[in-house]
């Protein structure tokens, strides 16, 4: 019976791996539904027409490529995330193996223990986030023909948006600290399955900071906002009302985020970023909020570690 179960599990794993590897390439072979957006009224028009169906603005053939766009769907978003996870995970694994870091054997227990090591977690997080950022920008610019300004990365109102993001990041960090304190009092609650203090070095000279600081302050905020607010939230918002879109995107952000914090705090951070994006149509507040929140989490963990070691 055990051999049968093992065979079924191996077969299921084989099918799952084939699906994960093949799904992104299968989806990307589909041609998106392109349209051209009128520069005067913003109406979407079919490519075979040169006159806007709403305001009758006419576009010359030579100018048409500047107005062509396409919208993404659920399979496109899933394909992008899976591909980034695969490529980033593979790149991180190659870096670790090249540096002499590998599990002692190939048993499931040893592999899980290996993946729980701080340097392994931060390397994989940094590589997956970096690949996700590059793939998101590339996919938007080439496949869907969106500019970063149209997506929400603009200079207009940058100072006010940055202040808004700092305030949101501080508020979420305080909320996360309260959740963590309650979880320590109530044994039935969990605050952070990975363990905050095990993932941050106490010594400032520890080389692990080379991975932690870029991943927490730059890569994770940029990749998270580009993907979850720039793409996922827009996709849901085109179909649902704002509260449902914000909540679902926040849950997906919390489940797919590499930021070390209580799950409830990540949901709150995703929800705050969704509301700010809805009000400002800019990704800058969310990027700053994630960076501020990450900096405060790192600072709190380091201060607590140093205080405990003193």
LUMTOR-47549 format. One record per residue (C-alpha): residue in one letter; x, y, z; residue number from 1. Coordinates in pm, 1 decimal. Layout:
// residues N
(kefi A,(X,Y,Z),NUM);
...
This chain:
// residues 310
(kefi X,(0.0,0.0,0.0),1);
(kefi X,(286.4,233.3,81.0),2);
(kefi X,(445.8,173.7,-258.7),3);
(kefi X,(114.4,248.0,-431.7),4);
(kefi X,(77.1,574.2,-240.7),5);
(kefi X,(436.4,668.0,-316.6),6);
(kefi X,(382.8,593.5,-685.7),7);
(kefi X,(67.3,804.4,-693.8),8);
(kefi X,(245.5,1089.4,-521.5),9);
(kefi X,(535.7,1072.4,-767.0),10);
(kefi X,(291.1,1071.8,-1057.0),11);
(kefi X,(104.3,1369.3,-913.3),12);
(kefi X,(432.8,1556.6,-862.7),13);
(kefi X,(538.4,1481.9,-1221.0),14);
(kefi X,(208.2,1612.1,-1360.8),15);
(kefi X,(227.8,1920.2,-1135.8),16);
(kefi X,(581.3,2000.1,-1250.3),17);
(kefi X,(481.9,1960.2,-1614.7),18);
(kefi X,(184.5,2189.8,-1559.4),19);
(kefi X,(386.0,2456.6,-1382.1),20);
(kefi X,(656.6,2448.2,-1649.3),21);
(kefi X,(422.3,2433.9,-1946.0),22);
(kefi X,(139.9,2662.8,-1837.7),23);
(kefi X,(324.3,2997.1,-1872.2),24);
(kefi X,(451.4,2919.3,-2221.8),25);
(kefi X,(112.0,2786.5,-2329.8),26);
(kefi X,(-61.0,3105.8,-2214.7),27);
(kefi X,(194.6,3340.3,-2369.9),28);
(kefi X,(137.4,3185.0,-2711.7),29);
(kefi X,(-210.9,3337.7,-2713.7),30);
(kefi X,(-238.7,3674.5,-2880.9),31);
(kefi X,(-392.4,3939.3,-2650.1),32);
(kefi X,(-705.1,4126.3,-2757.3),33);
(kefi X,(-551.2,4453.4,-2876.3),34);
(kefi X,(-740.0,4781.9,-2910.2),35);
(kefi X,(-645.3,5145.3,-2950.8),36);
(kefi X,(-731.3,5397.1,-2680.2),37);
(kefi X,(-848.0,5740.6,-2789.9),38);
(kefi X,(-618.6,6016.1,-2660.8),39);
(kefi X,(-912.2,6259.8,-2629.2),40);
(kefi X,(-1182.2,6060.2,-2449.8),41);
(kefi X,(-1003.4,5736.9,-2351.3),42);
(kefi X,(-1250.2,5513.9,-2535.8),43);
(kefi X,(-1134.2,5171.1,-2652.6),44);
(kefi X,(-1171.9,5114.3,-3025.1),45);
(kefi X,(-1112.6,4813.0,-3251.6),46);
(kefi X,(-794.7,4811.0,-3457.3),47);
(kefi X,(-978.0,4810.4,-3789.9),48);
(kefi X,(-1122.5,5157.1,-3723.3),49);
(kefi X,(-934.9,5485.7,-3742.3),50);
(kefi X,(-1212.3,5704.0,-3598.9),51);
(kefi X,(-1309.7,5693.2,-3231.4),52);
(kefi X,(-1655.1,5547.2,-3180.7),53);
(kefi X,(-1732.2,5794.3,-2900.6),54);
(kefi X,(-1584.7,6133.8,-2992.5),55);
(kefi X,(-1503.4,6075.7,-3360.5),56);
(kefi X,(-1137.4,6166.2,-3308.8),57);
(kefi X,(-940.8,6036.0,-3606.9),58);
(kefi X,(-596.7,5875.4,-3587.3),59);
(kefi X,(-351.3,5849.9,-3875.1),60);
(kefi X,(-204.1,5512.7,-3965.5),61);
(kefi X,(146.4,5636.1,-3883.6),62);
(kefi X,(36.2,5735.2,-3529.4),63);
(kefi X,(-165.2,5419.9,-3457.1),64);
(kefi X,(117.7,5218.2,-3289.6),65);
(kefi X,(135.8,5478.7,-3010.0),66);
(kefi X,(-225.5,5413.5,-2906.5),67);
(kefi X,(-239.9,5032.5,-2926.6),68);
(kefi X,(-278.0,4849.2,-2595.2),69);
(kefi X,(-413.5,4524.7,-2452.8),70);
(kefi X,(-546.3,4421.1,-2112.5),71);
(kefi X,(-430.2,4117.8,-1919.2),72);
(kefi X,(-640.9,3833.7,-1780.8),73);
(kefi X,(-613.3,3585.0,-1494.9),74);
(kefi X,(-409.4,3330.0,-1694.9),75);
(kefi X,(-164.5,3603.4,-1797.4),76);
(kefi X,(-112.0,3710.1,-1435.3),77);
(kefi X,(-77.4,3349.8,-1314.4),78);
(kefi X,(167.7,3271.6,-1593.2),79);
(kefi X,(379.9,3574.1,-1505.2),80);
(kefi X,(394.3,3487.8,-1133.9),81);
(kefi X,(468.4,3118.0,-1192.6),82);
(kefi X,(741.8,3196.4,-1442.1),83);
(kefi X,(902.2,3450.6,-1207.7),84);
(kefi X,(891.5,3198.0,-922.4),85);
(kefi X,(1048.7,2927.5,-1140.5),86);
(kefi X,(1321.1,3145.9,-1289.5),87);
(kefi X,(1396.5,3327.2,-963.5),88);
(kefi X,(1400.5,3004.3,-767.6),89);
(kefi X,(1630.3,2841.9,-1023.3),90);
(kefi X,(1866.0,3141.9,-1025.0),91);
(kefi X,(1873.6,3150.7,-645.4),92);
(kefi X,(1940.3,2778.3,-628.6),93);
(kefi X,(2230.8,2809.7,-872.5),94);
(kefi X,(2380.9,3089.7,-661.8),95);
(kefi X,(2348.3,2883.9,-344.9),96);
(kefi X,(2489.4,2567.5,-498.9),97);
(kefi X,(2773.7,2765.7,-656.5),98);
(kefi X,(2852.3,2905.4,-312.6),99);
(kefi X,(2863.8,2557.0,-159.3),100);
(kefi X,(2521.1,2574.9,8.6),101);
(kefi X,(2315.1,2259.7,-41.4),102);
(kefi X,(2119.0,2012.6,174.4),103);
(kefi X,(2311.3,1718.2,318.0),104);
(kefi X,(2091.4,1472.2,128.4),105);
(kefi X,(1781.3,1473.6,-90.1),106);
(kefi X,(1531.5,1364.9,173.5),107);
(kefi X,(1223.7,1582.9,223.6),108);
(kefi X,(1321.6,1660.7,582.6),109);
(kefi X,(1671.1,1779.6,489.1),110);
(kefi X,(1542.9,1989.1,198.4),111);
(kefi X,(1287.0,2161.8,424.4),112);
(kefi X,(1553.9,2233.2,686.4),113);
(kefi X,(1776.8,2371.9,413.2),114);
(kefi X,(1503.1,2603.0,285.5),115);
(kefi X,(1447.5,2740.3,636.4),116);
(kefi X,(1802.4,2874.6,664.1),117);
(kefi X,(1809.0,3257.5,665.4),118);
(kefi X,(2060.9,3297.8,384.1),119);
(kefi X,(1866.5,3053.6,166.6),120);
(kefi X,(1534.8,3228.5,229.3),121);
(kefi X,(1673.4,3575.4,161.6),122);
(kefi X,(1858.5,3463.2,-152.0),123);
(kefi X,(1546.5,3305.0,-299.7),124);
(kefi X,(1330.9,3602.5,-197.9),125);
(kefi X,(1572.3,3849.6,-357.1),126);
(kefi X,(1602.5,3653.6,-681.8),127);
(kefi X,(1229.2,3584.2,-719.5),128);
(kefi X,(1142.9,3947.6,-650.6),129);
(kefi X,(1405.2,4070.4,-897.6),130);
(kefi X,(1284.7,3836.4,-1171.8),131);
(kefi X,(923.1,3931.5,-1100.0),132);
(kefi X,(1006.8,4300.9,-1140.2),133);
(kefi X,(1192.0,4250.1,-1468.4),134);
(kefi X,(929.2,4016.4,-1613.2),135);
(kefi X,(642.9,4247.1,-1511.7),136);
(kefi X,(800.1,4548.3,-1680.5),137);
(kefi X,(893.7,4345.3,-1987.5),138);
(kefi X,(549.7,4186.1,-2016.4),139);
(kefi X,(367.9,4517.3,-1980.9),140);
(kefi X,(593.4,4698.1,-2227.4),141);
(kefi X,(606.4,4429.2,-2496.6),142);
(kefi X,(303.7,4205.5,-2471.8),143);
(kefi X,(46.1,4460.4,-2353.1),144);
(kefi X,(219.8,4782.2,-2469.8),145);
(kefi X,(163.9,4977.3,-2146.8),146);
(kefi X,(404.8,5244.2,-2026.3),147);
(kefi X,(513.3,5268.2,-1662.9),148);
(kefi X,(354.5,5613.5,-1642.6),149);
(kefi X,(19.7,5473.1,-1755.6),150);
(kefi X,(61.2,5192.5,-1505.4),151);
(kefi X,(109.1,5431.6,-1212.6),152);
(kefi X,(478.8,5516.7,-1182.5),153);
(kefi X,(466.3,5892.5,-1237.8),154);
(kefi X,(644.7,6199.1,-1102.3),155);
(kefi X,(329.9,6405.2,-1050.8),156);
(kefi X,(256.7,6454.3,-681.2),157);
(kefi X,(554.8,6239.4,-584.1),158);
(kefi X,(628.3,6428.3,-261.1),159);
(kefi X,(272.5,6407.7,-129.7),160);
(kefi X,(243.1,6043.6,-236.0),161);
(kefi X,(568.8,5961.8,-55.7),162);
(kefi X,(443.0,6121.6,266.5),163);
(kefi X,(118.3,5929.0,232.9),164);
(kefi X,(314.4,5606.1,188.7),165);
(kefi X,(532.7,5675.1,492.6),166);
(kefi X,(224.4,5728.9,707.6),167);
(kefi X,(62.7,5408.2,585.2),168);
(kefi X,(383.7,5210.7,639.6),169);
(kefi X,(419.9,5336.1,997.1),170);
(kefi X,(54.6,5262.3,1075.4),171);
(kefi X,(78.2,4906.9,941.1),172);
(kefi X,(404.8,4846.5,1129.7),173);
(kefi X,(238.9,4954.4,1456.1),174);
(kefi X,(-54.5,4727.5,1376.9),175);
(kefi X,(183.2,4438.8,1303.0),176);
(kefi X,(361.6,4494.6,1633.4),177);
(kefi X,(28.9,4482.0,1816.7),178);
(kefi X,(-62.6,4157.9,1638.5),179);
(kefi X,(275.0,4010.6,1728.7),180);
(kefi X,(231.9,4107.9,2095.3),181);
(kefi X,(-116.4,3954.7,2110.6),182);
(kefi X,(11.9,3636.5,1944.5),183);
(kefi X,(279.9,3596.8,2210.7),184);
(kefi X,(18.3,3617.4,2484.7),185);
(kefi X,(-233.5,3387.2,2314.1),186);
(kefi X,(-64.1,3053.5,2233.3),187);
(kefi X,(-335.5,2962.9,1984.1),188);
(kefi X,(-235.1,3246.5,1750.5),189);
(kefi X,(71.2,3253.9,1526.6),190);
(kefi X,(244.0,3575.9,1433.3),191);
(kefi X,(520.9,3466.9,1200.0),192);
(kefi X,(579.1,3105.9,1105.5),193);
(kefi X,(931.1,3176.0,978.3),194);
(kefi X,(1047.3,3337.5,1302.2),195);
(kefi X,(1155.0,3701.8,1287.9),196);
(kefi X,(1461.0,3677.9,1507.8),197);
(kefi X,(1598.3,3375.5,1322.6),198);
(kefi X,(1600.9,3559.0,990.2),199);
(kefi X,(1790.1,3874.5,1090.4),200);
(kefi X,(2154.7,3885.1,1204.1),201);
(kefi X,(2241.0,4074.2,1521.4),202);
(kefi X,(2584.1,4195.5,1409.3),203);
(kefi X,(2584.0,4493.1,1171.6),204);
(kefi X,(2888.6,4347.3,990.5),205);
(kefi X,(2707.7,4023.9,904.2),206);
(kefi X,(2725.3,3967.7,524.5),207);
(kefi X,(2359.6,3858.3,525.7),208);
(kefi X,(2263.7,4228.4,523.2),209);
(kefi X,(2374.6,4236.2,158.4),210);
(kefi X,(2066.5,4024.5,85.9),211);
(kefi X,(1827.3,4158.5,347.6),212);
(kefi X,(1844.6,4532.1,277.6),213);
(kefi X,(1792.4,4521.0,-103.1),214);
(kefi X,(1521.6,4256.0,-70.2),215);
(kefi X,(1329.3,4439.5,202.3),216);
(kefi X,(1371.5,4802.6,102.4),217);
(kefi X,(1384.2,4794.6,-278.8),218);
(kefi X,(1305.1,4467.8,-455.8),219);
(kefi X,(1003.1,4351.5,-255.7),220);
(kefi X,(825.3,4692.1,-257.4),221);
(kefi X,(882.2,4750.3,-628.6),222);
(kefi X,(796.2,4398.6,-746.0),223);
(kefi X,(496.1,4372.8,-513.9),224);
(kefi X,(338.6,4700.8,-622.7),225);
(kefi X,(407.6,4656.2,-992.5),226);
(kefi X,(254.0,4310.6,-992.2),227);
(kefi X,(-19.7,4315.3,-727.3),228);
(kefi X,(-143.5,4674.6,-761.2),229);
(kefi X,(-30.9,4749.8,-1114.6),230);
(kefi X,(-164.4,4428.8,-1268.6),231);
(kefi X,(-372.1,4214.7,-1030.5),232);
(kefi X,(-572.9,4498.4,-875.3),233);
(kefi X,(-645.0,4654.4,-1214.8),234);
(kefi X,(-766.1,4318.7,-1341.8),235);
(kefi X,(-1010.0,4273.6,-1052.2),236);
(kefi X,(-1113.7,4638.9,-1052.8),237);
(kefi X,(-1228.9,4613.1,-1413.3),238);
(kefi X,(-1479.6,4347.2,-1303.4),239);
(kefi X,(-1559.7,4412.3,-935.6),240);
(kefi X,(-1626.6,4702.8,-702.6),241);
(kefi X,(-1344.6,4863.6,-509.8),242);
(kefi X,(-1386.8,4687.1,-167.5),243);
(kefi X,(-1385.2,4337.8,-317.5),244);
(kefi X,(-1090.6,4420.6,-544.6),245);
(kefi X,(-888.8,4566.4,-256.2),246);
(kefi X,(-959.8,4271.7,-24.2),247);
(kefi X,(-886.0,3993.7,-273.6),248);
(kefi X,(-568.6,4164.3,-395.2),249);
(kefi X,(-455.1,4219.5,-35.5),250);
(kefi X,(-502.6,3850.6,45.0),251);
(kefi X,(-306.9,3745.4,-263.7),252);
(kefi X,(-37.1,3998.7,-177.5),253);
(kefi X,(-6.6,3860.7,176.7),254);
(kefi X,(16.2,3500.9,53.7),255);
(kefi X,(271.6,3582.2,-215.9),256);
(kefi X,(476.1,3841.9,-30.4),257);
(kefi X,(833.1,3780.6,75.9),258);
(kefi X,(819.7,4041.7,353.9),259);
(kefi X,(873.0,3896.1,700.6),260);
(kefi X,(575.5,4009.2,909.3),261);
(kefi X,(251.6,3875.1,1059.4),262);
(kefi X,(2.6,3767.1,794.4),263);
(kefi X,(-261.6,4009.2,926.3),264);
(kefi X,(-14.8,4297.4,888.9),265);
(kefi X,(58.6,4200.6,528.7),266);
(kefi X,(-314.9,4192.7,452.9),267);
(kefi X,(-349.8,4537.2,610.5),268);
(kefi X,(-53.1,4664.9,409.8),269);
(kefi X,(-198.9,4529.0,86.4),270);
(kefi X,(-539.6,4680.1,164.0),271);
(kefi X,(-388.6,5020.0,247.4),272);
(kefi X,(-186.0,5017.0,-73.6),273);
(kefi X,(-494.1,4923.6,-273.5),274);
(kefi X,(-695.2,5213.3,-130.4),275);
(kefi X,(-410.1,5456.8,-191.6),276);
(kefi X,(-373.2,5337.9,-549.8),277);
(kefi X,(-745.8,5375.8,-606.7),278);
(kefi X,(-738.4,5734.7,-478.0),279);
(kefi X,(-411.4,5853.2,-633.6),280);
(kefi X,(-377.4,5624.0,-940.6),281);
(kefi X,(-8.3,5610.8,-851.1),282);
(kefi X,(206.6,5320.2,-735.6),283);
(kefi X,(445.4,5550.9,-548.1),284);
(kefi X,(250.9,5551.6,-215.9),285);
(kefi X,(243.6,5172.2,-207.6),286);
(kefi X,(613.5,5138.1,-288.8),287);
(kefi X,(705.4,5386.1,-14.1),288);
(kefi X,(465.4,5220.8,231.8),289);
(kefi X,(621.6,4877.1,171.5),290);
(kefi X,(974.3,5018.8,208.3),291);
(kefi X,(882.3,5203.0,529.0),292);
(kefi X,(710.6,4898.7,673.6),293);
(kefi X,(1005.7,4675.1,582.3),294);
(kefi X,(1255.6,4917.3,735.8),295);
(kefi X,(1060.2,4932.3,1061.4),296);
(kefi X,(1024.6,4551.9,1075.2),297);
(kefi X,(1398.8,4507.7,1020.8),298);
(kefi X,(1481.3,4775.9,1275.6),299);
(kefi X,(1247.2,4626.4,1535.8),300);
(kefi X,(1383.9,4274.7,1486.5),301);
(kefi X,(1746.9,4389.4,1508.4),302);
(kefi X,(1682.5,4602.8,1816.9),303);
(kefi X,(1503.0,4318.0,1991.0),304);
(kefi X,(1780.2,4071.9,1898.6),305);
(kefi X,(2051.7,4304.2,2028.2),306);
(kefi X,(1856.5,4369.4,2347.0),307);
(kefi X,(1809.0,3993.8,2402.4),308);
(kefi X,(2178.9,3924.8,2337.8),309);
(kefi X,(2294.7,4200.0,2575.0),310);
